[in-house]
Structures are given as C-alpha cells and as structure tokens.
Amino acid sequence: MAYPAGWLTGSSGITRLISEFEEDHEKAWPNKGSNNQQTPRATKGYQVSLSRMSKLEQVERFSVDLGSLGAVMGFYSTNYTLSVPSESNVAQTFRGEPALRVAGTLGFGRVVNCIVGHDPVFMFLFCLGAASEQALAEFMPTWEQMLASIKPVGE
C-alpha cells in the first residue's frame, strides 16, 4: 500500500501499523488487560492498522459463531471496542470478499474509518484512525488513494 513519505511501519502482535508520528506508533496497541480486550489508544496523527486473525482460533477461544459478516462485526465491537452507529455500515466487497465499511470510534477516543471483512479462514479489521472527526474527514481522499494502491505482496 502506498502511504505518505516519512510514516512509520511495524507490527504489534497480530496488528500491522503505519503511523504518521513516532509517539503514536510506540503506544498504538498496549497489551491486553485483564478483560482480554484490545484497547487502541487515541492518536495525535493519522494511523493505519490492520488486524488479521484466524476465525477458527477465535471460535475456539470465545465459543462464537463467525460465519457471517454481522458476527465478525459483533466480534470486533465486543473485543476491540469498535463502536459504530448502524447507519454508518455500508456493505461492499474488499479485495473480492464481503466487507462492511464503517465509521465510528475504536478504543480510547480514536476516530476511525474501517473496513471489516472475512473469508472462510480469516477475518480482519483495517482502519484509518485520526485525532478527530474533522481530521478524519480531511484525510479521506488520501485514505481512498491508499486503499486503491493496495496490491498483494509479490505483485
């Protein structure tokens, strides 16, 4: 994926990150607390996060059905503190698989525009986070360009 020059890339557990600022990059996804929830922190700049995980592992761990897009969305709402007004859900496909495009908040004050999706084996949460709704809205044209630039590794 093409992203602005100078941004930082890296990983934290199952999450891949691309951050505008080093401060945001270092504190992005703290370790799980006692409630086992991932709780992303608010950011000062823009940050892209991609969390991809095995559906089978989550089914075994949480005893949940993840066979539908709605169930996957429910998992991220519960376990990643993704809060989304229902009217912001837009069904679409992403890279040929069913997905929802959602806008809301994630964790502690992180305003996001996310794609939630799955295939038979994996599910993912792919988000652009910003410090405010206005900042997110201003960056949306760049985010759309970033999404359009995605190519599978090796192409």
TIVO-2410 file (N, C-alpha, C; in nm, 3 decimals):
# residues 155
REC num residu      c1      c2      c3 atome chaine
REC   1      M   0.085  -0.118   0.000     N      A
REC   1      M   0.000   0.000   0.000    CA      A
REC   1      M   0.089   0.123   0.000     C      A
REC   2      A   0.059   0.215  -0.085     N      A
REC   2      A   0.131   0.342  -0.087    CA      A
REC   2      A   0.080   0.427   0.030     C      A
REC   3      Y   0.173   0.490   0.101     N      A
REC   3      Y   0.136   0.576   0.213    CA      A
REC   3      Y   0.231   0.696   0.213     C      A
REC   4      P   0.195   0.803   0.284     N      A
REC   4      P   0.277   0.924   0.280    CA      A
REC   4      P   0.422   0.900   0.326     C      A
REC   5      A   0.512   0.970   0.261     N      A
REC   5      A   0.655   0.961   0.295    CA      A
REC   5      A   0.677   1.000   0.440     C      A
REC   6      G   0.768   0.928   0.505     N      A
REC   6      G   0.804   0.958   0.642    CA      A
REC   6      G   0.722   0.885   0.747     C      A
REC   7      W   0.614   0.817   0.707     N      A
REC   7      W   0.535   0.743   0.803    CA      A
REC   7      W   0.611   0.619   0.846     C      A
REC   8      L   0.582   0.570   0.966     N      A
REC   8      L   0.649   0.453   1.024    CA      A
REC   8      L   0.566   0.328   1.004     C      A
REC   9      T   0.633   0.215   0.982     N      A
REC   9      T   0.563   0.088   0.969    CA      A
REC   9      T   0.612  -0.009   1.076     C      A
REC  10      G   0.529  -0.103   1.111     N      A
REC  10      G   0.570  -0.203   1.208    CA      A
REC  10      G   0.454  -0.292   1.248     C      A
REC  11      S   0.478  -0.375   1.348     N      A
REC  11      S   0.378  -0.470   1.394    CA      A
REC  11      S   0.370  -0.467   1.546     C      A
REC  12      S   0.253  -0.499   1.595     N      A
REC  12      S   0.231  -0.517   1.738    CA      A
REC  12      S   0.138  -0.636   1.751     C      A
REC  13      G   0.192  -0.753   1.783     N      A
REC  13      G   0.110  -0.874   1.789    CA      A
REC  13      G   0.056  -0.908   1.652     C      A
REC  14      I  -0.076  -0.921   1.642     N      A
REC  14      I  -0.139  -0.956   1.514    CA      A
REC  14      I  -0.171  -0.833   1.430     C      A
REC  15      T  -0.131  -0.717   1.476     N      A
REC  15      T  -0.167  -0.593   1.410    CA      A
REC  15      T  -0.047  -0.532   1.339     C      A
REC  16      R  -0.070  -0.492   1.213     N      A
REC  16      R   0.030  -0.419   1.134    CA      A
REC  16      R  -0.008  -0.272   1.143     C      A
REC  17      L   0.093  -0.187   1.157     N      A
REC  17      L   0.067  -0.044   1.176    CA      A
REC  17      L   0.144   0.041   1.076     C      A
REC  18      I   0.084   0.150   1.038     N      A
REC  18      I   0.151   0.256   0.963    CA      A
REC  18      I   0.109   0.386   1.033     C      A
REC  19      S   0.206   0.457   1.090     N      A
REC  19      S   0.176   0.574   1.173    CA      A
REC  19      S   0.243   0.699   1.120     C      A
REC  20      E   0.172   0.809   1.132     N      A
REC  20      E   0.226   0.938   1.094    CA      A
REC  20      E   0.335   0.983   1.192     C      A
REC  21      F   0.312   0.963   1.323     N      A
REC  21      F   0.405   1.011   1.425    CA      A
REC  21      F   0.462   0.896   1.507     C      A
REC  22      E   0.589   0.908   1.545     N      A
REC  22      E   0.656   0.806   1.625    CA      A
REC  22      E   0.585   0.786   1.759     C      A
REC  23      E   0.541   0.894   1.821     N      A
REC  23      E   0.473   0.884   1.951    CA      A
REC  23      E   0.350   0.793   1.942     C      A
REC  24      D   0.272   0.809   1.835     N      A
REC  24      D   0.154   0.725   1.816    CA      A
REC  24      D   0.194   0.581   1.788     C      A
REC  25      H   0.300   0.564   1.713     N      A
REC  25      H   0.345   0.431   1.672    CA      A
REC  25      H   0.388   0.349   1.793     C      A
REC  26      E   0.455   0.412   1.887     N      A
REC  26      E   0.507   0.342   2.005    CA      A
REC  26      E   0.398   0.298   2.102     C      A
REC  27      K   0.288   0.370   2.109     N      A
REC  27      K   0.185   0.339   2.209    CA      A
REC  27      K   0.056   0.283   2.147     C      A
REC  28      A   0.062   0.243   2.023     N      A
REC  28      A  -0.059   0.211   1.948    CA      A
REC  28      A  -0.150   0.107   2.012     C      A
REC  29      W  -0.099  -0.011   2.040     N      A
REC  29      W  -0.183  -0.121   2.089    CA      A
REC  29      W  -0.120  -0.178   2.214     C      A
REC  30      P  -0.157  -0.130   2.330     N      A
REC  30      P  -0.099  -0.184   2.453    CA      A
REC  30      P  -0.140  -0.330   2.472     C      A
REC  31      N  -0.069  -0.398   2.559     N      A
REC  31      N  -0.103  -0.536   2.589    CA      A
REC  31      N  -0.245  -0.546   2.640     C      A
REC  32      K  -0.304  -0.662   2.621     N      A
REC  32      K  -0.441  -0.683   2.666    CA      A
REC  32      K  -0.448  -0.670   2.817     C      A
REC  33      G  -0.556  -0.613   2.864     N      A
REC  33      G  -0.579  -0.603   3.007    CA      A
REC  33      G  -0.643  -0.730   3.059     C      A
REC  34      S  -0.690  -0.724   3.180     N      A
REC  34      S  -0.749  -0.842   3.243    CA      A
REC  34      S  -0.877  -0.886   3.175     C      A
REC  35      N  -0.943  -0.795   3.101     N      A
REC  35      N  -1.067  -0.832   3.032    CA      A
REC  35      N  -1.041  -0.887   2.891     C      A
REC  36      N  -0.913  -0.904   2.853     N      A
REC  36      N  -0.873  -0.958   2.723    CA      A
REC  36      N  -0.917  -0.872   2.605     C      A
REC  37      Q  -0.947  -0.746   2.627     N      A
REC  37      Q  -0.985  -0.660   2.516    CA      A
REC  37      Q  -0.863  -0.586   2.463     C      A
REC  38      Q  -0.856  -0.575   2.330     N      A
REC  38      Q  -0.758  -0.488   2.268    CA      A
REC  38      Q  -0.812  -0.346   2.281     C      A
REC  39      T  -0.732  -0.255   2.329     N      A
REC  39      T  -0.781  -0.119   2.351    CA      A
REC  39      T  -0.685  -0.018   2.288     C      A
REC  40      P  -0.703   0.010   2.159     N      A
REC  40      P  -0.615   0.107   2.095    CA      A
REC  40      P  -0.629   0.244   2.160     C      A
REC  41      R  -0.519   0.316   2.164     N      A
REC  41      R  -0.516   0.448   2.225    CA      A
REC  41      R  -0.547   0.557   2.123     C      A
REC  42      A  -0.589   0.671   2.172     N      A
REC  42      A  -0.610   0.787   2.086    CA      A
REC  42      A  -0.478   0.826   2.024     C      A
REC  43      T  -0.482   0.881   1.904     N      A
REC  43      T  -0.361   0.922   1.834    CA      A
REC  43      T  -0.360   1.072   1.812     C      A
REC  44      K  -0.242   1.127   1.800     N      A
REC  44      K  -0.228   1.270   1.768    CA      A
REC  44      K  -0.229   1.292   1.617     C      A
REC  45      G  -0.184   1.191   1.543     N      A
REC  45      G  -0.180   1.198   1.397    CA      A
REC  45      G  -0.264   1.087   1.338     C      A
REC  46      Y  -0.239   1.059   1.211     N      A
REC  46      Y  -0.311   0.952   1.143    CA      A
REC  46      Y  -0.239   0.821   1.164     C      A
REC  47      Q  -0.317   0.713   1.169     N      A
REC  47      Q  -0.258   0.581   1.185    CA      A
REC  47      Q  -0.346   0.477   1.116     C      A
REC  48      V  -0.282   0.393   1.039     N      A
REC  48      V  -0.349   0.282   0.973    CA      A
REC  48      V  -0.318   0.156   1.053     C      A
REC  49      S  -0.419   0.076   1.079     N      A
REC  49      S  -0.398  -0.050   1.149    CA      A
REC  49      S  -0.472  -0.161   1.075     C      A
REC  50      L  -0.406  -0.275   1.066     N      A
REC  50      L  -0.466  -0.394   1.006    CA      A
REC  50      L  -0.448  -0.508   1.104     C      A
REC  51      S  -0.560  -0.557   1.157     N      A
REC  51      S  -0.558  -0.674   1.244    CA      A
REC  51      S  -0.624  -0.788   1.168     C      A
REC  52      R  -0.550  -0.895   1.149     N      A
REC  52      R  -0.599  -1.011   1.074    CA      A
REC  52      R  -0.579  -1.134   1.161     C      A
REC  53      M  -0.683  -1.214   1.176     N      A
REC  53      M  -0.671  -1.330   1.262    CA      A
REC  53      M  -0.751  -1.447   1.209     C      A
REC  54      S  -0.713  -1.565   1.254     N      A
REC  54      S  -0.780  -1.689   1.217    CA      A
REC  54      S  -0.918  -1.694   1.283     C      A
REC  55      K  -1.019  -1.719   1.202     N      A
REC  55      K  -1.153  -1.733   1.258    CA      A
REC  55      K  -1.162  -1.855   1.349     C      A
REC  56      L  -1.099  -1.965   1.309     N      A
REC  56      L  -1.104  -2.088   1.388    CA      A
REC  56      L  -1.048  -2.066   1.529     C      A
REC  57      E  -0.935  -1.995   1.539     N      A
REC  57      E  -0.877  -1.969   1.671    CA      A
REC  57      E  -0.972  -1.889   1.760     C      A
REC  58      Q  -1.040  -1.791   1.702     N      A
REC  58      Q  -1.131  -1.708   1.781    CA      A
REC  58      Q  -1.258  -1.785   1.818     C      A
REC  59      V  -1.304  -1.872   1.728     N      A
REC  59      V  -1.421  -1.956   1.759    CA      A
REC  59      V  -1.388  -2.046   1.877     C      A
REC  60      E  -1.269  -2.108   1.874     N      A
REC  60      E  -1.229  -2.196   1.983    CA      A
REC  60      E  -1.208  -2.118   2.113     C      A
REC  61      R  -1.152  -2.001   2.104     N      A
REC  61      R  -1.121  -1.922   2.223    CA      A
REC  61      R  -1.244  -1.862   2.289     C      A
REC  62      F  -1.335  -1.809   2.207     N      A
REC  62      F  -1.450  -1.736   2.260    CA      A
REC  62      F  -1.583  -1.809   2.244     C      A
REC  63      S  -1.583  -1.925   2.181     N      A
REC  63      S  -1.707  -2.001   2.156    CA      A
REC  63      S  -1.811  -1.915   2.086     C      A
REC  64      V  -1.771  -1.851   1.976     N      A
REC  64      V  -1.861  -1.766   1.899    CA      A
REC  64      V  -1.872  -1.819   1.756     C      A
REC  65      D  -1.982  -1.787   1.691     N      A
REC  65      D  -2.001  -1.821   1.551    CA      A
REC  65      D  -1.953  -1.701   1.469     C      A
REC  66      L  -1.856  -1.722   1.381     N      A
REC  66      L  -1.803  -1.613   1.298    CA      A
REC  66      L  -1.827  -1.641   1.150     C      A
REC  67      G  -1.938  -1.707   1.120     N      A
REC  67      G  -1.968  -1.744   0.982    CA      A
REC  67      G  -2.026  -1.633   0.897     C      A
REC  68      S  -2.071  -1.525   0.960     N      A
REC  68      S  -2.131  -1.416   0.883    CA      A
REC  68      S  -2.056  -1.285   0.908     C      A
REC  69      L  -2.074  -1.192   0.819     N      A
REC  69      L  -2.012  -1.061   0.833    CA      A
REC  69      L  -2.066  -0.990   0.957     C      A
REC  70      G  -2.193  -1.007   0.986     N      A
REC  70      G  -2.251  -0.947   1.106    CA      A
REC  70      G  -2.187  -1.002   1.233     C      A
REC  71      A  -2.160  -1.130   1.235     N      A
REC  71      A  -2.095  -1.191   1.352    CA      A
REC  71      A  -1.952  -1.141   1.367     C      A
REC  72      V  -1.881  -1.125   1.256     N      A
REC  72      V  -1.744  -1.071   1.260    CA      A
REC  72      V  -1.747  -0.928   1.313     C      A
REC  73      M  -1.843  -0.849   1.265     N      A
REC  73      M  -1.858  -0.711   1.314    CA      A
REC  73      M  -1.886  -0.711   1.464     C      A
REC  74      G  -1.971  -0.802   1.509     N      A
REC  74      G  -2.001  -0.813   1.651    CA      A
REC  74      G  -1.878  -0.849   1.733     C      A
REC  75      F  -1.794  -0.936   1.680     N      A
REC  75      F  -1.670  -0.973   1.749    CA      A
REC  75      F  -1.582  -0.851   1.769     C      A
REC  76      Y  -1.562  -0.772   1.662     N      A
REC  76      Y  -1.477  -0.653   1.674    CA      A
REC  76      Y  -1.541  -0.548   1.765     C      A
REC  77      S  -1.673  -0.538   1.764     N      A
REC  77      S  -1.739  -0.443   1.854    CA      A
REC  77      S  -1.716  -0.481   1.999     C      A
REC  78      T  -1.719  -0.609   2.028     N      A
REC  78      T  -1.703  -0.657   2.165    CA      A
REC  78      T  -1.557  -0.661   2.208     C      A
REC  79      N  -1.471  -0.717   2.126     N      A
REC  79      N  -1.333  -0.744   2.167    CA      A
REC  79      N  -1.234  -0.634   2.131     C      A
REC  80      Y  -1.271  -0.543   2.044     N      A
REC  80      Y  -1.182  -0.433   2.007    CA      A
REC  80      Y  -1.244  -0.298   2.041     C      A
REC  81      T  -1.353  -0.296   2.110     N      A
REC  81      T  -1.424  -0.174   2.147    CA      A
REC  81      T  -1.452  -0.084   2.026     C      A
REC  82      L  -1.491  -0.148   1.915     N      A
REC  82      L  -1.531  -0.073   1.795    CA      A
REC  82      L  -1.676  -0.033   1.812     C      A
REC  83      S  -1.701   0.097   1.813     N      A
REC  83      S  -1.836   0.149   1.831    CA      A
REC  83      S  -1.876   0.222   1.703     C      A
REC  84      V  -1.984   0.174   1.642     N      A
REC  84      V  -2.024   0.226   1.512    CA      A
REC  84      V  -2.175   0.245   1.509     C      A
REC  85      P  -2.223   0.366   1.476     N      A
REC  85      P  -2.367   0.384   1.456    CA      A
REC  85      P  -2.411   0.296   1.338     C      A
REC  86      S  -2.522   0.226   1.351     N      A
REC  86      S  -2.565   0.130   1.248    CA      A
REC  86      S  -2.583   0.196   1.112     C      A
REC  87      E  -2.620   0.323   1.108     N      A
REC  87      E  -2.641   0.388   0.979    CA      A
REC  87      E  -2.509   0.413   0.903     C      A
REC  88      S  -2.397   0.396   0.971     N      A
REC  88      S  -2.269   0.417   0.901    CA      A
REC  88      S  -2.219   0.290   0.833     C      A
REC  89      N  -2.284   0.175   0.857     N      A
REC  89      N  -2.242   0.050   0.794    CA      A
REC  89      N  -2.279   0.048   0.647     C      A
REC  90      V  -2.181   0.025   0.561     N      A
REC  90      V  -2.205   0.015   0.418    CA      A
REC  90      V  -2.148  -0.118   0.371     C      A
REC  91      A  -2.237  -0.205   0.320     N      A
REC  91      A  -2.191  -0.335   0.269    CA      A
REC  91      A  -2.117  -0.313   0.138     C      A
REC  92      Q  -2.007  -0.385   0.121     N      A
REC  92      Q  -1.928  -0.375  -0.001    CA      A
REC  92      Q  -1.839  -0.499  -0.010     C      A
REC  93      T  -1.757  -0.503  -0.111     N      A
REC  93      T  -1.655  -0.607  -0.116    CA      A
REC  93      T  -1.520  -0.538  -0.105     C      A
REC  94      F  -1.425  -0.608  -0.049     N      A
REC  94      F  -1.289  -0.557  -0.036    CA      A
REC  94      F  -1.197  -0.670  -0.078     C      A
REC  95      R  -1.119  -0.646  -0.183     N      A
REC  95      R  -1.029  -0.748  -0.237    CA      A
REC  95      R  -1.106  -0.876  -0.269     C      A
REC  96      G  -1.231  -0.860  -0.317     N      A
REC  96      G  -1.311  -0.973  -0.361    CA      A
REC  96      G  -1.387  -1.047  -0.252     C      A
REC  97      E  -1.382  -0.999  -0.128     N      A
REC  97      E  -1.451  -1.066  -0.017    CA      A
REC  97      E  -1.555  -0.973   0.044     C      A
REC  98      P  -1.660  -1.029   0.109     N      A
REC  98      P  -1.761  -0.944   0.172    CA      A
REC  98      P  -1.699  -0.857   0.282     C      A
REC  99      A  -1.745  -0.734   0.289     N      A
REC  99      A  -1.690  -0.641   0.388    CA      A
REC  99      A  -1.795  -0.537   0.424     C      A
REC 100      L  -1.772  -0.473   0.539     N      A
REC 100      L  -1.850  -0.357   0.580    CA      A
REC 100      L  -1.756  -0.239   0.589     C      A
REC 101      R  -1.798  -0.124   0.540     N      A
REC 101      R  -1.724   0.000   0.559    CA      A
REC 101      R  -1.795   0.073   0.671     C      A
REC 102      V  -1.724   0.105   0.777     N      A
REC 102      V  -1.786   0.165   0.895    CA      A
REC 102      V  -1.706   0.286   0.941     C      A
REC 103      A  -1.774   0.378   1.007     N      A
REC 103      A  -1.710   0.494   1.069    CA      A
REC 103      A  -1.759   0.501   1.212     C      A
REC 104      G  -1.667   0.528   1.303     N      A
REC 104      G  -1.704   0.535   1.444    CA      A
REC 104      G  -1.583   0.560   1.530     C      A
REC 105      T  -1.577   0.492   1.644     N      A
REC 105      T  -1.463   0.507   1.734    CA      A
REC 105      T  -1.408   0.369   1.768     C      A
REC 106      L  -1.281   0.368   1.803     N      A
REC 106      L  -1.213   0.244   1.837    CA      A
REC 106      L  -1.126   0.272   1.957     C      A
REC 107      G  -1.151   0.198   2.065     N      A
REC 107      G  -1.069   0.215   2.184    CA      A
REC 107      G  -1.093   0.348   2.253     C      A
REC 108      F  -0.986   0.409   2.297     N      A
REC 108      F  -0.994   0.532   2.374    CA      A
REC 108      F  -0.988   0.656   2.286     C      A
REC 109      G  -1.102   0.698   2.234     N      A
REC 109      G  -1.111   0.823   2.161    CA      A
REC 109      G  -1.051   0.825   2.022     C      A
REC 110      R  -1.028   0.711   1.964     N      A
REC 110      R  -0.969   0.706   1.830    CA      A
REC 110      R  -1.083   0.704   1.728     C      A
REC 111      V  -1.097   0.811   1.651     N      A
REC 111      V  -1.199   0.821   1.547    CA      A
REC 111      V  -1.148   0.744   1.426     C      A
REC 112      V  -1.233   0.656   1.370     N      A
REC 112      V  -1.185   0.567   1.265    CA      A
REC 112      V  -1.281   0.555   1.148     C      A
REC 113      N  -1.223   0.521   1.034     N      A
REC 113      N  -1.295   0.473   0.918    CA      A
REC 113      N  -1.236   0.336   0.891     C      A
REC 114      C  -1.318   0.231   0.900     N      A
REC 114      C  -1.267   0.093   0.895    CA      A
REC 114      C  -1.336   0.010   0.788     C      A
REC 115      I  -1.266  -0.093   0.749     N      A
REC 115      I  -1.322  -0.199   0.667    CA      A
REC 115      I  -1.315  -0.325   0.752     C      A
REC 116      V  -1.430  -0.387   0.774     N      A
REC 116      V  -1.439  -0.512   0.849    CA      A
REC 116      V  -1.474  -0.619   0.748     C      A
REC 117      G  -1.398  -0.728   0.746     N      A
REC 117      G  -1.425  -0.831   0.647    CA      A
REC 117      G  -1.378  -0.967   0.690     C      A
REC 118      H  -1.408  -1.065   0.603     N      A
REC 118      H  -1.368  -1.202   0.632    CA      A
REC 118      H  -1.374  -1.286   0.505     C      A
REC 119      D  -1.307  -1.398   0.512     N      A
REC 119      D  -1.317  -1.502   0.412    CA      A
REC 119      D  -1.338  -1.631   0.489     C      A
REC 120      P  -1.337  -1.747   0.427     N      A
REC 120      P  -1.363  -1.868   0.505    CA      A
REC 120      P  -1.263  -1.895   0.619     C      A
REC 121      V  -1.141  -1.842   0.610     N      A
REC 121      V  -1.037  -1.874   0.708    CA      A
REC 121      V  -1.004  -1.758   0.801     C      A
REC 122      F  -0.998  -1.637   0.749     N      A
REC 122      F  -0.952  -1.521   0.825    CA      A
REC 122      F  -1.060  -1.414   0.835     C      A
REC 123      M  -1.044  -1.328   0.936     N      A
REC 123      M  -1.124  -1.207   0.948    CA      A
REC 123      M  -1.028  -1.091   0.973     C      A
REC 124      F  -1.070  -0.970   0.936     N      A
REC 124      F  -0.980  -0.858   0.952    CA      A
REC 124      F  -1.054  -0.730   0.987     C      A
REC 125      L  -0.978  -0.640   1.049     N      A
REC 125      L  -1.022  -0.505   1.082    CA      A
REC 125      L  -0.913  -0.413   1.029     C      A
REC 126      F  -0.946  -0.332   0.928     N      A
REC 126      F  -0.849  -0.247   0.859    CA      A
REC 126      F  -0.897  -0.103   0.875     C      A
REC 127      C  -0.824  -0.022   0.952     N      A
REC 127      C  -0.874   0.111   0.990    CA      A
REC 127      C  -0.776   0.223   0.965     C      A
REC 128      L  -0.832   0.337   0.935     N      A
REC 128      L  -0.759   0.464   0.941    CA      A
REC 128      L  -0.810   0.534   1.065     C      A
REC 129      G  -0.718   0.568   1.156     N      A
REC 129      G  -0.754   0.640   1.277    CA      A
REC 129      G  -0.705   0.782   1.271     C      A
REC 130      A  -0.778   0.871   1.334     N      A
REC 130      A  -0.742   1.013   1.339    CA      A
REC 130      A  -0.778   1.069   1.476     C      A
REC 131      A  -0.725   1.187   1.504     N      A
REC 131      A  -0.748   1.250   1.634    CA      A
REC 131      A  -0.889   1.308   1.649     C      A
REC 132      S  -0.955   1.339   1.536     N      A
REC 132      S  -1.088   1.399   1.542    CA      A
REC 132      S  -1.166   1.364   1.416     C      A
REC 133      E  -1.297   1.384   1.422     N      A
REC 133      E  -1.380   1.360   1.304    CA      A
REC 133      E  -1.341   1.452   1.190     C      A
REC 134      Q  -1.308   1.578   1.221     N      A
REC 134      Q  -1.268   1.673   1.117    CA      A
REC 134      Q  -1.138   1.628   1.051     C      A
REC 135      A  -1.040   1.585   1.131     N      A
REC 135      A  -0.913   1.539   1.075    CA      A
REC 135      A  -0.935   1.416   0.987     C      A
REC 136      L  -1.022   1.327   1.031     N      A
REC 136      L  -1.052   1.207   0.952    CA      A
REC 136      L  -1.115   1.246   0.819     C      A
REC 137      A  -1.213   1.336   0.823     N      A
REC 137      A  -1.281   1.380   0.701    CA      A
REC 137      A  -1.183   1.445   0.604     C      A
REC 138      E  -1.090   1.524   0.655     N      A
REC 138      E  -0.992   1.592   0.570    CA      A
REC 138      E  -0.897   1.494   0.502     C      A
REC 139      F  -0.871   1.381   0.567     N      A
REC 139      F  -0.775   1.285   0.514    CA      A
REC 139      F  -0.839   1.179   0.423     C      A
REC 140      M  -0.972   1.175   0.419     N      A
REC 140      M  -1.041   1.069   0.343    CA      A
REC 140      M  -0.998   1.058   0.197     C      A
REC 141      P  -0.976   1.166   0.122     N      A
REC 141      P  -0.930   1.148  -0.016    CA      A
REC 141      P  -0.796   1.074  -0.023     C      A
REC 142      T  -0.706   1.104   0.069     N      A
REC 142      T  -0.577   1.034   0.073    CA      A
REC 142      T  -0.598   0.889   0.112     C      A
REC 143      W  -0.686   0.861   0.209     N      A
REC 143      W  -0.716   0.724   0.251    CA      A
REC 143      W  -0.770   0.643   0.133     C      A
REC 144      E  -0.859   0.703   0.056     N      A
REC 144      E  -0.914   0.633  -0.061    CA      A
REC 144      E  -0.803   0.600  -0.161     C      A
REC 145      Q  -0.709   0.693  -0.181     N      A
REC 145      Q  -0.594   0.667  -0.270    CA      A
REC 145      Q  -0.507   0.554  -0.213     C      A
REC 146      M  -0.487   0.554  -0.083     N      A
REC 146      M  -0.409   0.449  -0.019    CA      A
REC 146      M  -0.475   0.313  -0.041     C      A
REC 147      L  -0.607   0.306  -0.021     N      A
REC 147      L  -0.679   0.181  -0.041    CA      A
REC 147      L  -0.670   0.134  -0.186     C      A
REC 148      A  -0.683   0.229  -0.278     N      A
REC 148      A  -0.676   0.194  -0.421    CA      A
REC 148      A  -0.538   0.144  -0.461     C      A
REC 149      S  -0.435   0.182  -0.386     N      A
REC 149      S  -0.298   0.142  -0.420    CA      A
REC 149      S  -0.260   0.003  -0.372     C      A
REC 150      I  -0.345  -0.062  -0.294     N      A
REC 150      I  -0.310  -0.191  -0.234    CA      A
REC 150      I  -0.293  -0.298  -0.342     C      A
REC 151      K  -0.182  -0.369  -0.329     N      A
REC 151      K  -0.153  -0.482  -0.416    CA      A
REC 151      K  -0.103  -0.596  -0.329     C      A
REC 152      P  -0.139  -0.721  -0.363     N      A
REC 152      P  -0.086  -0.833  -0.286    CA      A
REC 152      P   0.067  -0.834  -0.288     C      A
REC 153      V   0.126  -0.881  -0.182     N      A
REC 153      V   0.273  -0.891  -0.175    CA      A
REC 153      V   0.322  -0.975  -0.290     C      A
REC 154      G   0.426  -0.928  -0.356     N      A
REC 154      G   0.485  -1.001  -0.467    CA      A
REC 154      G   0.439  -0.952  -0.603     C      A
REC 155      E   0.342  -0.862  -0.609     N      A
REC 155      E   0.298  -0.809  -0.740    CA      A
REC 155      E   0.380  -0.689  -0.779     C      A
***
